[in-house]
Amino acid sequence: MKSNNNRSMVVERYTITDRIAHTVHAISMIVLIITGLKIYAGWDFMSFHTARALHMIAVPFLLAVNWILIPYNIFSEGHGFMGKISHFTDHYVFGPKDATRLSGIIKNFFRKGKYPAFSIFDEETGHYKTKLHPVMKILIVLEGTAIFLIAVSGIVLYKLDWSLFGLPIASWITSIAGIFSPAFGMSPVGFLRVIHLLMTYWFVFELVLHVGILEFDPHVWKYYKAIFWTGKEDLSDTHYSEVVEKYSKFDAKEHKHQKH
């Protein structure tokens, strides 16, 4: 696909910081899953101390990416406060348009209609209107919640009396867990251990869903190349992508005339 003035439609989909964030996030998550399951299940491919060391090295990378770099990337887009809010809601919040796309995706699964575009570029503004699969917008919220829960529970599992600037953070977490743990017949620490393990299983499930199902499609592999290497998307490949083309003054008048 070409734009109206025949310019190439290769555009920047991900900035360098977007690519760094996604790469570090992916590596950290894989290391944490493998070493975490080694610590829990006692697999023999590495020692407990090596697994624990790698686990603790990966933790700050995951948290720094998700709680510092990714929010920075998100809110560095858009002009002005409302522009940034609009960018955030359009790109990362599941809304009515995403529900419509998801409905179209489900219909396509049953061979009723075309798979809808979820990567939509506005040629007039030079920015994406949205670029995430609608299911990914749901997963983002669930993943953020899971990262918070696994980080909080991990503090207690790392050190029962861990504190920060003299604040007894681990004791506070244990006290809060103690409110809910009796309902499950568990101790506070046991309850937090189960939460930690369940969130690990969630990340395994999400990895399978994200990579093995949503993107197990040759037409989507271009996004792997973009997010890990080039940062670019060629919108001439119209599988799952769409360009909202801008009108010249003549086109706009002609378009308005046709509508009337």
Sequence and secondary structure as in RCSB ss.txt:
>XXXX:A:sequence
MKSNNNRSMVVERYTITDRIAHTVHAISMIVLIITGLKIYAGWDFMSFHTARALHMIAVPFLLAVNWILIPYNIF
SEGHGFMGKISHFTDHYVFGPKDATRLSGIIKNFFRKGKYPAFSIFDEETGHYKTKLHPVMKILIVLEGTAIFLI
AVSGIVLYKLDWSLFGLPIASWITSIAGIFSPAFGMSPVGFLRVIHLLMTYWFVFELVLHVGILEFDPHVWKYYK
AIFWTGKEDLSDTHYSEVVEKYSKFDAKEHKHQKH
>XXXX:A:secstr
   TT    EEE S HHHHHHHHHHHHHHHHHHHHHHHHHH  SSS HHHHHHHHHHHHHHHHHIIIIIHHHHHH
TSSSHHHHHHHHHHHHHS  HHHHHHHHHHHHHHTT S     EEEETTTTEEEE S HHHHHHHHHHHHHHHHH
HHHHHHHH TT  BTTB HHHHHHHHHHHHGGGGT  HHHHHHHHHHHHHHHHHHHHIIIIIIIT SGGGHHHHH
IIIII EEETTS TTEEEE    HHHHHHHHHHH 
